[in-house]
C-alpha cells in the first residue's frame, strides 16, 4: 500500500504571483484516504494578517520527499 504524508506549504505573493517559501511535513505516514480526510473542509480554520503570505495543505506520496515537484497518480 502506498504511504502518504501531509504537507503544509508556505507561500508569499509579490503582487503578481505566488512564490514557494517552504514547508512543514507531518512525520506520520498514512493512507491517501486518511490524508485526504485530514484536509476536509471544516477541519481547519485559517487566519492570515498579511495578504501577501499564505499556507496551503496538501497530500503527497512518501516517495516525493525531497523532490522539487511531484506528480500525483
N, CA, C and O atoms as a Tripos MOL2 file, in Angstrom:
@<TRIPOS>MOLECULE
protein
  292   291    73     0     0
PROTEIN
NO_CHARGES

@<TRIPOS>ATOM
      1 N           0.8360   -1.1770    0.0000 N.3       1 UNK1
      2 CA          0.0000    0.0000    0.0000 C.3       1 UNK1
      3 C           0.8860    1.2470    0.0000 C.2       1 UNK1
      4 O           1.8560    1.3220    0.7540 O.2       1 UNK1
      5 N           0.5570    2.2090   -0.8350 N.am      2 UNK2
      6 CA          1.3240    3.4410   -0.9350 C.3       2 UNK2
      7 C           1.1470    4.2710    0.3350 C.2       2 UNK2
      8 O           0.0380    4.3940    0.8540 O.2       2 UNK2
      9 N           2.2470    4.8400    0.8330 N.am      3 UNK3
     10 CA          2.2090    5.6740    2.0280 C.3       3 UNK3
     11 C           2.2030    7.1480    1.6340 C.2       3 UNK3
     12 O           2.8490    7.5510    0.6670 O.2       3 UNK3
     13 N           1.4620    7.9410    2.3990 N.am      4 UNK4
     14 CA          1.2730    9.3590    2.1070 C.3       4 UNK4
     15 C           1.6880   10.2110    3.2940 C.2       4 UNK4
     16 O           1.6850    9.7490    4.4350 O.2       4 UNK4
     17 N           2.0480   11.4700    3.0150 N.am      5 UNK5
     18 CA          2.3620   12.4420    4.0570 C.3       5 UNK5
     19 C           1.5560   13.7120    3.8180 C.2       5 UNK5
     20 O           1.2310   14.0590    2.6820 O.2       5 UNK5
     21 N           1.2420   14.3930    4.9130 N.am      6 UNK6
     22 CA          0.5390   15.6680    4.8230 C.3       6 UNK6
     23 C           1.5670   16.7900    4.8930 C.2       6 UNK6
     24 O           2.4450   16.7950    5.7570 O.2       6 UNK6
     25 N           1.4460   17.7300    3.9770 N.am      7 UNK7
     26 CA          2.3750   18.8500    3.8580 C.3       7 UNK7
     27 C           1.6110   20.1540    4.0320 C.2       7 UNK7
     28 O           0.5200   20.3190    3.4860 O.2       7 UNK7
     29 N           2.1880   21.0800    4.7930 N.am      8 UNK8
     30 CA          1.6710   22.4470    4.8630 C.3       8 UNK8
     31 C           2.7360   23.3110    4.2070 C.2       8 UNK8
     32 O           3.8440   23.4430    4.7270 O.2       8 UNK8
     33 N           2.3990   23.9030    3.0590 N.am      9 UNK9
     34 CA          3.3710   24.7240    2.3350 C.3       9 UNK9
     35 C           3.1050   26.2040    2.5940 C.2       9 UNK9
     36 O           1.9660   26.6190    2.8040 O.2       9 UNK9
     37 N           4.1800   26.9920    2.5730 N.am     10 UNK10
     38 CA          4.1020   28.4310    2.8160 C.3      10 UNK10
     39 C           4.4060   29.1780    1.5220 C.2      10 UNK10
     40 O           5.3170   28.8200    0.7750 O.2      10 UNK10
     41 N           3.6250   30.2220    1.2780 N.am     11 UNK11
     42 CA          3.7170   30.9660    0.0310 C.3      11 UNK11
     43 C           3.7310   32.4660    0.2950 C.2      11 UNK11
     44 O           3.0900   32.9510    1.2270 O.2      11 UNK11
     45 N           4.4700   33.1950   -0.5390 N.am     12 UNK12
     46 CA          4.4970   34.6520   -0.4870 C.3      12 UNK12
     47 C           4.1180   35.1960   -1.8480 C.2      12 UNK12
     48 O           4.4770   34.6250   -2.8780 O.2      12 UNK12
     49 N           3.3930   36.3000   -1.8500 N.am     13 UNK13
     50 CA          2.9550   36.9020   -3.1090 C.3      13 UNK13
     51 C           3.6250   38.2560   -3.2700 C.2      13 UNK13
     52 O           3.6120   39.0750   -2.3500 O.2      13 UNK13
     53 N           4.2130   38.4910   -4.4410 N.am     14 UNK14
     54 CA          4.8970   39.7530   -4.7070 C.3      14 UNK14
     55 C           3.9860   40.7690   -5.3910 C.2      14 UNK14
     56 O           4.4630   41.7810   -5.9040 O.2      14 UNK14
     57 N           2.6920   40.5090   -5.4010 N.am     15 UNK15
     58 CA          1.7370   41.4000   -6.0450 C.3      15 UNK15
     59 C           1.2970   40.9020   -7.3980 C.2      15 UNK15
     60 O           0.2890   41.3660   -7.9330 O.2      15 UNK15
     61 N           2.0440   39.9540   -7.9690 N.am     16 UNK16
     62 CA          1.6510   39.4270   -9.2780 C.3      16 UNK16
     63 C           1.5820   37.9030   -9.3000 C.2      16 UNK16
     64 O           0.8230   37.3360  -10.0860 O.2      16 UNK16
     65 N           2.3650   37.2290   -8.4460 N.am     17 UNK17
     66 CA          2.3040   35.7650   -8.4290 C.3      17 UNK17
     67 C           2.7600   35.2100   -7.0820 C.2      17 UNK17
     68 O           3.4550   35.8840   -6.3220 O.2      17 UNK17
     69 N           2.3560   33.9670   -6.8010 N.am     18 UNK18
     70 CA          2.7580   33.2880   -5.5680 C.3      18 UNK18
     71 C           4.1360   32.6510   -5.7420 C.2      18 UNK18
     72 O           4.4610   32.1190   -6.8030 O.2      18 UNK18
     73 N           4.9340   32.7150   -4.6810 N.am     19 UNK19
     74 CA          6.2660   32.1150   -4.6690 C.3      19 UNK19
     75 C           6.3670   31.1740   -3.4720 C.2      19 UNK19
     76 O           5.9840   31.5280   -2.3570 O.2      19 UNK19
     77 N           6.8810   29.9840   -3.7150 N.am     20 UNK20
     78 CA          7.0630   28.9890   -2.6590 C.3      20 UNK20
     79 C           8.1310   29.4530   -1.6840 C.2      20 UNK20
     80 O           9.2060   29.8850   -2.0990 O.2      20 UNK20
     81 N           7.8390   29.3660   -0.3710 N.am     21 UNK21
     82 CA          8.7910   29.7580    0.6640 C.3      21 UNK21
     83 C           9.3780   28.5310    1.3550 C.2      21 UNK21
     84 O          10.5920   28.4390    1.5410 O.2      21 UNK21
     85 N           8.5240   27.6000    1.7320 N.am     22 UNK22
     86 CA          8.9860   26.4140    2.4470 C.3      22 UNK22
     87 C           7.8080   25.5430    2.8390 C.2      22 UNK22
     88 O           6.6800   25.7710    2.4030 O.2      22 UNK22
     89 N           8.0820   24.5340    3.6720 N.am     23 UNK23
     90 CA          7.0070   23.6160    4.0330 C.3      23 UNK23
     91 C           7.2480   22.9560    5.3780 C.2      23 UNK23
     92 O           8.3690   22.9180    5.8850 O.2      23 UNK23
     93 N           6.1700   22.4410    5.9400 N.am     24 UNK24
     94 CA          6.1920   21.5760    7.1110 C.3      24 UNK24
     95 C           5.6260   20.2440    6.6630 C.2      24 UNK24
     96 O           4.6170   20.2100    5.9590 O.2      24 UNK24
     97 N           6.2500   19.1520    7.0530 N.am     25 UNK25
     98 CA          5.7640   17.8190    6.6930 C.3      25 UNK25
     99 C           5.4530   17.0510    7.9710 C.2      25 UNK25
    100 O           6.3230   16.8790    8.8250 O.2      25 UNK25
    101 N           4.2200   16.5920    8.1000 N.am     26 UNK26
    102 CA          3.8370   15.7690    9.2430 C.3      26 UNK26
    103 C           4.5740   14.4420    9.1340 C.2      26 UNK26
    104 O           4.4440   13.7430    8.1300 O.2      26 UNK26
    105 N           5.3360   14.0920   10.1420 N.am     27 UNK27
    106 CA          6.1580   12.8800   10.1120 C.3      27 UNK27
    107 C           5.3780   11.6610   10.5980 C.2      27 UNK27
    108 O           5.8410   10.9040   11.4500 O.2      27 UNK27
    109 N           4.1960   11.4960   10.0400 N.am     28 UNK28
    110 CA          3.3460   10.3520   10.3470 C.3      28 UNK28
    111 C           2.7770    9.8350    9.0330 C.2      28 UNK28
    112 O           1.9730   10.5140    8.3930 O.2      28 UNK28
    113 N           3.1850    8.6500    8.6320 N.am     29 UNK29
    114 CA          2.7140    8.0870    7.3730 C.3      29 UNK29
    115 C           1.2710    7.6440    7.5050 C.2      29 UNK29
    116 O           0.8450    7.1920    8.5680 O.2      29 UNK29
    117 N           0.5130    7.7780    6.4120 N.am     30 UNK30
    118 CA         -0.8990    7.4040    6.4120 C.3      30 UNK30
    119 C          -1.3060    6.9760    5.0190 C.2      30 UNK30
    120 O          -0.5350    7.1110    4.0690 O.2      30 UNK30
    121 N          -2.5120    6.4610    4.8980 N.am     31 UNK31
    122 CA         -3.0410    6.1170    3.5820 C.3      31 UNK31
    123 C          -3.5080    7.4000    2.9050 C.2      31 UNK31
    124 O          -3.6810    8.4280    3.5610 O.2      31 UNK31
    125 N          -3.7120    7.3360    1.5960 N.am     32 UNK32
    126 CA         -4.2190    8.5070    0.8820 C.3      32 UNK32
    127 C          -5.5790    8.9150    1.4500 C.2      32 UNK32
    128 O          -5.8580   10.1030    1.6160 O.2      32 UNK32
    129 N          -6.4090    7.9400    1.7400 N.am     33 UNK33
    130 CA         -7.7450    8.2370    2.2790 C.3      33 UNK33
    131 C          -7.6510    8.9640    3.6230 C.2      33 UNK33
    132 O          -8.3840    9.9240    3.8610 O.2      33 UNK33
    133 N          -6.7560    8.5130    4.4960 N.am     34 UNK34
    134 CA         -6.5730    9.1750    5.7870 C.3      34 UNK34
    135 C          -6.0820   10.6070    5.6050 C.2      34 UNK34
    136 O          -6.5520   11.5250    6.2770 O.2      34 UNK34
    137 N          -5.1400   10.7850    4.6960 N.am     35 UNK35
    138 CA         -4.5860   12.1130    4.4530 C.3      35 UNK35
    139 C          -5.6540   13.0540    3.9000 C.2      35 UNK35
    140 O          -5.7900   14.1840    4.3680 O.2      35 UNK35
    141 N          -6.4010   12.5960    2.9180 N.am     36 UNK36
    142 CA         -7.4650   13.4250    2.3410 C.3      36 UNK36
    143 C          -8.5160   13.7700    3.3910 C.2      36 UNK36
    144 O          -9.0680   14.8700    3.3710 O.2      36 UNK36
    145 N          -8.7990   12.8450    4.3100 N.am     37 UNK37
    146 CA         -9.7450   13.1150    5.3950 C.3      37 UNK37
    147 C          -9.2520   14.2760    6.2560 C.2      37 UNK37
    148 O         -10.0400   15.1220    6.6780 O.2      37 UNK37
    149 N          -7.9370   14.3090    6.5130 N.am     38 UNK38
    150 CA         -7.3640   15.3890    7.3240 C.3      38 UNK38
    151 C          -7.4870   16.7530    6.6490 C.2      38 UNK38
    152 O          -7.4560   17.7820    7.3230 O.2      38 UNK38
    153 N          -7.6270   16.7680    5.3190 N.am     39 UNK39
    154 CA         -7.7100   18.0280    4.5770 C.3      39 UNK39
    155 C          -9.1380   18.5290    4.3860 C.2      39 UNK39
    156 O          -9.3450   19.6310    3.8790 O.2      39 UNK39
    157 N         -10.1090   17.7380    4.7830 N.am     40 UNK40
    158 CA        -11.5140   18.0770    4.5350 C.3      40 UNK40
    159 C         -11.8660   19.4860    4.9880 C.2      40 UNK40
    160 O         -11.3530   19.9840    5.9890 O.2      40 UNK40
    161 N         -12.7620   20.1220    4.2200 N.am     41 UNK41
    162 CA        -13.2800   21.4380    4.6020 C.3      41 UNK41
    163 C         -13.9210   21.3500    5.9790 C.2      41 UNK41
    164 O         -14.5820   20.3640    6.3090 O.2      41 UNK41
    165 N         -13.7220   22.3700    6.7610 N.am     42 UNK42
    166 CA        -14.3010   22.4070    8.0870 C.3      42 UNK42
    167 C         -13.3870   21.8780    9.1780 C.2      42 UNK42
    168 O         -13.6470   22.1070   10.3590 O.2      42 UNK42
    169 N         -12.3250   21.1770    8.8110 N.am     43 UNK43
    170 CA        -11.3970   20.6430    9.8140 C.3      43 UNK43
    171 C         -10.3090   21.6610   10.1680 C.2      43 UNK43
    172 O          -9.6500   21.5330   11.1990 O.2      43 UNK43
    173 N         -10.1260   22.6590    9.3250 N.am     44 UNK44
    174 CA         -9.0880   23.6640    9.5270 C.3      44 UNK44
    175 C          -9.7170   25.0540    9.5490 C.2      44 UNK44
    176 O         -10.6820   25.3140    8.8300 O.2      44 UNK44
    177 N          -9.1790   25.9310   10.3580 N.am     45 UNK45
    178 CA         -9.5850   27.3360   10.3660 C.3      45 UNK45
    179 C          -8.3240   28.1520   10.0930 C.2      45 UNK45
    180 O          -7.3230   28.0160   10.7950 O.2      45 UNK45
    181 N          -8.3820   28.9890    9.0820 N.am     46 UNK46
    182 CA         -7.2100   29.7860    8.7050 C.3      46 UNK46
    183 C          -7.4370   31.2550    9.0560 C.2      46 UNK46
    184 O          -8.5550   31.7640    8.9780 O.2      46 UNK46
    185 N          -6.3670   31.9110    9.4380 N.am     47 UNK47
    186 CA         -6.4080   33.3370    9.7380 C.3      47 UNK47
    187 C          -5.0680   33.9280    9.3110 C.2      47 UNK47
    188 O          -4.0190   33.5310    9.8170 O.2      47 UNK47
    189 N          -5.1070   34.8670    8.3890 N.am     48 UNK48
    190 CA         -3.8890   35.4930    7.8830 C.3      48 UNK48
    191 C          -3.9900   37.0030    8.0570 C.2      48 UNK48
    192 O          -4.9600   37.6140    7.6080 O.2      48 UNK48
    193 N          -3.0030   37.6070    8.6990 N.am     49 UNK49
    194 CA         -2.9890   39.0510    8.9030 C.3      49 UNK49
    195 C          -2.2520   39.7810    7.7850 C.2      49 UNK49
    196 O          -2.3200   41.0070    7.6940 O.2      49 UNK49
    197 N          -1.5590   39.0450    6.9470 N.am     50 UNK50
    198 CA         -0.7960   39.6510    5.8630 C.3      50 UNK50
    199 C          -1.2710   39.0420    4.5490 C.2      50 UNK50
    200 O          -1.1210   37.8410    4.3240 O.2      50 UNK50
    201 N          -1.8410   39.8700    3.6900 N.am     51 UNK51
    202 CA         -2.4090   39.3730    2.4290 C.3      51 UNK51
    203 C          -1.3580   38.8120    1.4720 C.2      51 UNK51
    204 O          -1.7100   38.1660    0.4850 O.2      51 UNK51
    205 N          -0.0860   39.0460    1.7450 N.am     52 UNK52
    206 CA          0.9690   38.5880    0.8450 C.3      52 UNK52
    207 C           1.5490   37.2240    1.2220 C.2      52 UNK52
    208 O           2.3950   36.6920    0.5040 O.2      52 UNK52
    209 N           1.1030   36.6620    2.3330 N.am     53 UNK53
    210 CA          1.5820   35.3550    2.7680 C.3      53 UNK53
    211 C           0.4080   34.4210    3.0070 C.2      53 UNK53
    212 O          -0.6360   34.8420    3.5050 O.2      53 UNK53
    213 N           0.5790   33.1430    2.6520 N.am     54 UNK54
    214 CA         -0.4790   32.1550    2.8760 C.3      54 UNK54
    215 C           0.1400   30.7770    3.0890 C.2      54 UNK54
    216 O           1.3320   30.5690    2.8630 O.2      54 UNK54
    217 N          -0.6980   29.8490    3.5260 N.am     55 UNK55
    218 CA         -0.2940   28.4540    3.6880 C.3      55 UNK55
    219 C          -1.3230   27.5840    2.9890 C.2      55 UNK55
    220 O          -2.5080   27.9150    2.9540 O.2      55 UNK55
    221 N          -0.8660   26.4730    2.4320 N.am     56 UNK56
    222 CA         -1.7410   25.5270    1.7460 C.3      56 UNK56
    223 C          -1.4380   24.1310    2.2780 C.2      56 UNK56
    224 O          -0.2940   23.8220    2.6100 O.2      56 UNK56
    225 N          -2.4680   23.2900    2.3570 N.am     57 UNK57
    226 CA         -2.2960   21.9340    2.8730 C.3      57 UNK57
    227 C          -2.4520   20.9490    1.7170 C.2      57 UNK57
    228 O          -3.3690   21.0800    0.9070 O.2      57 UNK57
    229 N          -1.5520   19.9600    1.6400 N.am     58 UNK58
    230 CA         -1.5290   19.0000    0.5330 C.3      58 UNK58
    231 C          -1.2710   17.5910    1.0570 C.2      58 UNK58
    232 O          -0.7720   17.4130    2.1680 O.2      58 UNK58
    233 N          -1.6120   16.6060    0.2580 N.am     59 UNK59
    234 CA         -1.2350   15.2110    0.4970 C.3      59 UNK59
    235 C          -0.3560   14.7640   -0.6670 C.2      59 UNK59
    236 O          -0.7150   14.9440   -1.8310 O.2      59 UNK59
    237 N           0.8120   14.1740   -0.3410 N.am     60 UNK60
    238 CA          1.7140   13.6800   -1.3710 C.3      60 UNK60
    239 C           2.2120   12.2840   -1.0060 C.2      60 UNK60
    240 O           2.3190   11.9480    0.1740 O.2      60 UNK60
    241 N           2.5150   11.4710   -2.0170 N.am     61 UNK61
    242 CA          3.1120   10.1580   -1.7420 C.3      61 UNK61
    243 C           4.4670   10.3300   -1.0490 C.2      61 UNK61
    244 O           5.1980   11.2760   -1.3430 O.2      61 UNK61
    245 N           4.7960    9.4350   -0.1480 N.am     62 UNK62
    246 CA          6.0500    9.4880    0.6120 C.3      62 UNK62
    247 C           7.2700    9.5820   -0.2970 C.2      62 UNK62
    248 O           8.2330   10.2740    0.0350 O.2      62 UNK62
    249 N           7.2420    8.8990   -1.4340 N.am     63 UNK63
    250 CA          8.4180    8.8870   -2.3160 C.3      63 UNK63
    251 C           8.6960   10.2430   -2.9750 C.2      63 UNK63
    252 O           9.7160   10.4000   -3.6450 O.2      63 UNK63
    253 N           7.8140   11.2110   -2.7960 N.am     64 UNK64
    254 CA          8.0380   12.5510   -3.3440 C.3      64 UNK64
    255 C           8.9210   13.4030   -2.4340 C.2      64 UNK64
    256 O           9.3160   14.5030   -2.8200 O.2      64 UNK64
    257 N           9.2350   12.9170   -1.2430 N.am     65 UNK65
    258 CA         10.0260   13.6840   -0.2800 C.3      65 UNK65
    259 C          11.3400   14.1420   -0.8980 C.2      65 UNK65
    260 O          12.0680   13.3500   -1.4970 O.2      65 UNK65
    261 N          11.6340   15.4250   -0.7460 N.am     66 UNK66
    262 CA         12.8850   15.9790   -1.2260 C.3      66 UNK66
    263 C          12.9200   16.3340   -2.6940 C.2      66 UNK66
    264 O          13.9310   16.8470   -3.1740 O.2      66 UNK66
    265 N          11.8450   16.0770   -3.4250 N.am     67 UNK67
    266 CA         11.8100   16.3900   -4.8540 C.3      67 UNK67
    267 C          11.2570   17.7930   -5.0740 C.2      67 UNK67
    268 O          10.4310   18.2770   -4.3000 O.2      67 UNK67
    269 N          11.7190   18.4330   -6.1320 N.am     68 UNK68
    270 CA         11.2610   19.7780   -6.4550 C.3      68 UNK68
    271 C           9.8060   19.7830   -6.9010 C.2      68 UNK68
    272 O           9.0810   20.7440   -6.6420 O.2      68 UNK68
    273 N           9.3730   18.7220   -7.5660 N.am     69 UNK69
    274 CA          7.9720   18.5910   -7.9660 C.3      69 UNK69
    275 C           7.5780   17.1250   -7.8490 C.2      69 UNK69
    276 O           8.4270   16.2340   -7.8250 O.2      69 UNK69
    277 N           6.2750   16.8990   -7.7780 N.am     70 UNK70
    278 CA          5.7830   15.5400   -7.6050 C.3      70 UNK70
    279 C           4.4750   15.3850   -8.3690 C.2      70 UNK70
    280 O           3.5300   16.1480   -8.1700 O.2      70 UNK70
    281 N           4.4360   14.4080   -9.2250 N.am     71 UNK71
    282 CA          3.2120   14.1170   -9.9750 C.3      71 UNK71
    283 C           2.3850   13.1170   -9.1980 C.2      71 UNK71
    284 O           2.8410   12.0100   -8.9130 O.2      71 UNK71
    285 N           1.1690   13.5070   -8.8550 N.am     72 UNK72
    286 CA          0.2600   12.5830   -8.1720 C.3      72 UNK72
    287 C          -0.4060   11.7100   -9.2050 C.2      72 UNK72
    288 O          -0.7790   12.1800  -10.2800 O.2      72 UNK72
    289 N          -0.5580   10.4360   -8.8830 N.am     73 UNK73
    290 CA         -1.1880    9.4930   -9.8170 C.3      73 UNK73
    291 C          -2.6840    9.5800   -9.7150 C.2      73 UNK73
    292 O          -3.3940    8.8640  -10.4210 O.2      73 UNK73
@<TRIPOS>BOND
     1     1     2 1
     2     2     3 1
     3     3     4 2
     4     3     5 am
     5     5     6 1
     6     6     7 1
     7     7     8 2
     8     7     9 am
     9     9    10 1
    10    10    11 1
    11    11    12 2
    12    11    13 am
    13    13    14 1
    14    14    15 1
    15    15    16 2
    16    15    17 am
    17    17    18 1
    18    18    19 1
    19    19    20 2
    20    19    21 am
    21    21    22 1
    22    22    23 1
    23    23    24 2
    24    23    25 am
    25    25    26 1
    26    26    27 1
    27    27    28 2
    28    27    29 am
    29    29    30 1
    30    30    31 1
    31    31    32 2
    32    31    33 am
    33    33    34 1
    34    34    35 1
    35    35    36 2
    36    35    37 am
    37    37    38 1
    38    38    39 1
    39    39    40 2
    40    39    41 am
    41    41    42 1
    42    42    43 1
    43    43    44 2
    44    43    45 am
    45    45    46 1
    46    46    47 1
    47    47    48 2
    48    47    49 am
    49    49    50 1
    50    50    51 1
    51    51    52 2
    52    51    53 am
    53    53    54 1
    54    54    55 1
    55    55    56 2
    56    55    57 am
    57    57    58 1
    58    58    59 1
    59    59    60 2
    60    59    61 am
    61    61    62 1
    62    62    63 1
    63    63    64 2
    64    63    65 am
    65    65    66 1
    66    66    67 1
    67    67    68 2
    68    67    69 am
    69    69    70 1
    70    70    71 1
    71    71    72 2
    72    71    73 am
    73    73    74 1
    74    74    75 1
    75    75    76 2
    76    75    77 am
    77    77    78 1
    78    78    79 1
    79    79    80 2
    80    79    81 am
    81    81    82 1
    82    82    83 1
    83    83    84 2
    84    83    85 am
    85    85    86 1
    86    86    87 1
    87    87    88 2
    88    87    89 am
    89    89    90 1
    90    90    91 1
    91    91    92 2
    92    91    93 am
    93    93    94 1
    94    94    95 1
    95    95    96 2
    96    95    97 am
    97    97    98 1
    98    98    99 1
    99    99   100 2
   100    99   101 am
   101   101   102 1
   102   102   103 1
   103   103   104 2
   104   103   105 am
   105   105   106 1
   106   106   107 1
   107   107   108 2
   108   107   109 am
   109   109   110 1
   110   110   111 1
   111   111   112 2
   112   111   113 am
   113   113   114 1
   114   114   115 1
   115   115   116 2
   116   115   117 am
   117   117   118 1
   118   118   119 1
   119   119   120 2
   120   119   121 am
   121   121   122 1
   122   122   123 1
   123   123   124 2
   124   123   125 am
   125   125   126 1
   126   126   127 1
   127   127   128 2
   128   127   129 am
   129   129   130 1
   130   130   131 1
   131   131   132 2
   132   131   133 am
   133   133   134 1
   134   134   135 1
   135   135   136 2
   136   135   137 am
   137   137   138 1
   138   138   139 1
   139   139   140 2
   140   139   141 am
   141   141   142 1
   142   142   143 1
   143   143   144 2
   144   143   145 am
   145   145   146 1
   146   146   147 1
   147   147   148 2
   148   147   149 am
   149   149   150 1
   150   150   151 1
   151   151   152 2
   152   151   153 am
   153   153   154 1
   154   154   155 1
   155   155   156 2
   156   155   157 am
   157   157   158 1
   158   158   159 1
   159   159   160 2
   160   159   161 am
   161   161   162 1
   162   162   163 1
   163   163   164 2
   164   163   165 am
   165   165   166 1
   166   166   167 1
   167   167   168 2
   168   167   169 am
   169   169   170 1
   170   170   171 1
   171   171   172 2
   172   171   173 am
   173   173   174 1
   174   174   175 1
   175   175   176 2
   176   175   177 am
   177   177   178 1
   178   178   179 1
   179   179   180 2
   180   179   181 am
   181   181   182 1
   182   182   183 1
   183   183   184 2
   184   183   185 am
   185   185   186 1
   186   186   187 1
   187   187   188 2
   188   187   189 am
   189   189   190 1
   190   190   191 1
   191   191   192 2
   192   191   193 am
   193   193   194 1
   194   194   195 1
   195   195   196 2
   196   195   197 am
   197   197   198 1
   198   198   199 1
   199   199   200 2
   200   199   201 am
   201   201   202 1
   202   202   203 1
   203   203   204 2
   204   203   205 am
   205   205   206 1
   206   206   207 1
   207   207   208 2
   208   207   209 am
   209   209   210 1
   210   210   211 1
   211   211   212 2
   212   211   213 am
   213   213   214 1
   214   214   215 1
   215   215   216 2
   216   215   217 am
   217   217   218 1
   218   218   219 1
   219   219   220 2
   220   219   221 am
   221   221   222 1
   222   222   223 1
   223   223   224 2
   224   223   225 am
   225   225   226 1
   226   226   227 1
   227   227   228 2
   228   227   229 am
   229   229   230 1
   230   230   231 1
   231   231   232 2
   232   231   233 am
   233   233   234 1
   234   234   235 1
   235   235   236 2
   236   235   237 am
   237   237   238 1
   238   238   239 1
   239   239   240 2
   240   239   241 am
   241   241   242 1
   242   242   243 1
   243   243   244 2
   244   243   245 am
   245   245   246 1
   246   246   247 1
   247   247   248 2
   248   247   249 am
   249   249   250 1
   250   250   251 1
   251   251   252 2
   252   251   253 am
   253   253   254 1
   254   254   255 1
   255   255   256 2
   256   255   257 am
   257   257   258 1
   258   258   259 1
   259   259   260 2
   260   259   261 am
   261   261   262 1
   262   262   263 1
   263   263   264 2
   264   263   265 am
   265   265   266 1
   266   266   267 1
   267   267   268 2
   268   267   269 am
   269   269   270 1
   270   270   271 1
   271   271   272 2
   272   271   273 am
   273   273   274 1
   274   274   275 1
   275   275   276 2
   276   275   277 am
   277   277   278 1
   278   278   279 1
   279   279   280 2
   280   279   281 am
   281   281   282 1
   282   282   283 1
   283   283   284 2
   284   283   285 am
   285   285   286 1
   286   286   287 1
   287   287   288 2
   288   287   289 am
   289   289   290 1
   290   290   291 1
   291   291   292 2
@<TRIPOS>SUBSTRUCTURE
     1 UNK1         2 RESIDUE 1 A UNK
     2 UNK2         6 RESIDUE 1 A UNK
     3 UNK3        10 RESIDUE 1 A UNK
     4 UNK4        14 RESIDUE 1 A UNK
     5 UNK5        18 RESIDUE 1 A UNK
     6 UNK6        22 RESIDUE 1 A UNK
     7 UNK7        26 RESIDUE 1 A UNK
     8 UNK8        30 RESIDUE 1 A UNK
     9 UNK9        34 RESIDUE 1 A UNK
    10 UNK10       38 RESIDUE 1 A UNK
    11 UNK11       42 RESIDUE 1 A UNK
    12 UNK12       46 RESIDUE 1 A UNK
    13 UNK13       50 RESIDUE 1 A UNK
    14 UNK14       54 RESIDUE 1 A UNK
    15 UNK15       58 RESIDUE 1 A UNK
    16 UNK16       62 RESIDUE 1 A UNK
    17 UNK17       66 RESIDUE 1 A UNK
    18 UNK18       70 RESIDUE 1 A UNK
    19 UNK19       74 RESIDUE 1 A UNK
    20 UNK20       78 RESIDUE 1 A UNK
    21 UNK21       82 RESIDUE 1 A UNK
    22 UNK22       86 RESIDUE 1 A UNK
    23 UNK23       90 RESIDUE 1 A UNK
    24 UNK24       94 RESIDUE 1 A UNK
    25 UNK25       98 RESIDUE 1 A UNK
    26 UNK26      102 RESIDUE 1 A UNK
    27 UNK27      106 RESIDUE 1 A UNK
    28 UNK28      110 RESIDUE 1 A UNK
    29 UNK29      114 RESIDUE 1 A UNK
    30 UNK30      118 RESIDUE 1 A UNK
    31 UNK31      122 RESIDUE 1 A UNK
    32 UNK32      126 RESIDUE 1 A UNK
    33 UNK33      130 RESIDUE 1 A UNK
    34 UNK34      134 RESIDUE 1 A UNK
    35 UNK35      138 RESIDUE 1 A UNK
    36 UNK36      142 RESIDUE 1 A UNK
    37 UNK37      146 RESIDUE 1 A UNK
    38 UNK38      150 RESIDUE 1 A UNK
    39 UNK39      154 RESIDUE 1 A UNK
    40 UNK40      158 RESIDUE 1 A UNK
    41 UNK41      162 RESIDUE 1 A UNK
    42 UNK42      166 RESIDUE 1 A UNK
    43 UNK43      170 RESIDUE 1 A UNK
    44 UNK44      174 RESIDUE 1 A UNK
    45 UNK45      178 RESIDUE 1 A UNK
    46 UNK46      182 RESIDUE 1 A UNK
    47 UNK47      186 RESIDUE 1 A UNK
    48 UNK48      190 RESIDUE 1 A UNK
    49 UNK49      194 RESIDUE 1 A UNK
    50 UNK50      198 RESIDUE 1 A UNK
    51 UNK51      202 RESIDUE 1 A UNK
    52 UNK52      206 RESIDUE 1 A UNK
    53 UNK53      210 RESIDUE 1 A UNK
    54 UNK54      214 RESIDUE 1 A UNK
    55 UNK55      218 RESIDUE 1 A UNK
    56 UNK56      222 RESIDUE 1 A UNK
    57 UNK57      226 RESIDUE 1 A UNK
    58 UNK58      230 RESIDUE 1 A UNK
    59 UNK59      234 RESIDUE 1 A UNK
    60 UNK60      238 RESIDUE 1 A UNK
    61 UNK61      242 RESIDUE 1 A UNK
    62 UNK62      246 RESIDUE 1 A UNK
    63 UNK63      250 RESIDUE 1 A UNK
    64 UNK64      254 RESIDUE 1 A UNK
    65 UNK65      258 RESIDUE 1 A UNK
    66 UNK66      262 RESIDUE 1 A UNK
    67 UNK67      266 RESIDUE 1 A UNK
    68 UNK68      270 RESIDUE 1 A UNK
    69 UNK69      274 RESIDUE 1 A UNK
    70 UNK70      278 RESIDUE 1 A UNK
    71 UNK71      282 RESIDUE 1 A UNK
    72 UNK72      286 RESIDUE 1 A UNK
    73 UNK73      290 RESIDUE 1 A UNK
